[in-house]
Amino acid sequence: MEKAYNLVNSSTGRNVVNQLVIKGKNKVTFQSYDSTIAILDEAKNTLTIGKNWDYSNTTRKWFYEFLRQYARINAKKPDVLRMIAAGGAQGYMAFDVVYDSNMA
């Protein structure tokens, strides 16, 4: 059974409006407004990144927060671009990275 929560701002401890974390049995999905930004699948050991991860400064900011909290990596735009290009963790994390241009 999946449950949705607001992403928590690690600096303030407060919930972030319109930034959702949806937790399932082995998956954690990050959604910004109505767009699915990323899916962390622990069973498959993959991080799938959707095309809207770079939609705005706000989306990127909270995507990076999601990565810190759930994938335990500290990444910024150049790091994410390298992970997408390489299709793998590149020393950042233990997950393979998959870019899905159809995920919205």
C-alpha positions in Angstrom: 0.0 0.0 0.0 1.4 3.4 -1.0 1.3 6.4 1.2 2.0 10.0 0.2 3.8 12.5 2.4 5.0 16.0 1.9 8.8 16.2 1.4 10.4 17.6 4.6 12.8 20.5 4.3 15.9 19.2 6.2 16.9 22.8 7.1 13.7 23.8 8.8 12.0 20.4 9.5 8.8 21.7 7.9 6.7 20.1 5.2 7.2 21.4 1.7 3.9 22.3 -0.1 3.4 20.6 -3.5 6.4 18.4 -3.2 5.3 14.8 -2.4 7.1 11.6 -1.5 5.0 8.5 -2.2 6.3 5.4 -0.4 5.5 1.9 -1.5 6.9 -1.5 -0.5 10.2 -1.1 -2.3 9.7 2.2 -4.1 9.9 5.8 -3.2 8.5 8.3 -5.8 9.2 12.0 -5.8 6.5 14.2 -7.3 6.6 17.9 -7.8 3.1 19.4 -8.3 1.6 17.0 -10.9 4.9 15.7 -12.4 6.7 12.5 -11.4 10.3 13.6 -11.1 12.0 10.4 -9.8 11.4 6.9 -8.7 13.9 5.1 -6.4 13.3 1.4 -6.7 15.3 -0.5 -4.0 14.2 -3.9 -5.3 15.7 -3.2 -8.8 18.5 -1.0 -7.4 17.5 1.8 -9.8 16.9 5.5 -9.7 14.7 6.6 -12.6 14.8 10.3 -13.4 12.0 11.9 -15.4 12.3 14.6 -18.0 10.9 17.3 -15.7 13.6 17.1 -13.0 15.1 20.3 -14.4 11.8 22.1 -15.0 12.5 25.0 -12.7 14.8 26.1 -9.9 12.2 25.1 -7.4 11.8 21.6 -8.8 15.6 21.1 -8.9 16.0 22.3 -5.4 13.5 19.8 -4.0 14.7 17.0 -6.3 18.2 17.5 -4.8 16.6 17.4 -1.3 14.9 14.1 -2.2 18.2 12.7 -3.4 19.9 13.6 -0.1 17.2 12.1 2.0 16.3 9.0 0.1 19.2 8.1 -2.1 21.8 9.5 0.4 23.7 11.5 -2.2 24.5 15.2 -2.3 24.2 16.1 -6.0 23.7 19.3 -8.0 22.9 19.8 -11.7 26.3 18.8 -13.2 26.3 15.6 -11.1 22.8 14.7 -12.2 23.7 15.3 -15.8 26.7 13.0 -15.5 24.7 10.3 -13.8 22.1 10.5 -16.6 24.8 10.4 -19.3 26.6 7.5 -17.7 23.5 5.6 -16.8 25.0 4.6 -13.5 26.0 5.8 -10.1 29.4 7.2 -11.0 30.6 6.9 -7.4 27.6 8.9 -6.0 25.4 6.1 -5.0 24.7 2.4 -5.2 21.8 2.7 -7.7 21.9 2.5 -11.5 20.4 5.6 -13.1 17.8 5.4 -15.8 16.5 8.5 -17.6 12.9 8.3 -18.8 12.0 11.0 -21.2 8.3 9.8 -21.1 7.9 10.1 -17.4 6.0 13.2 -16.6 
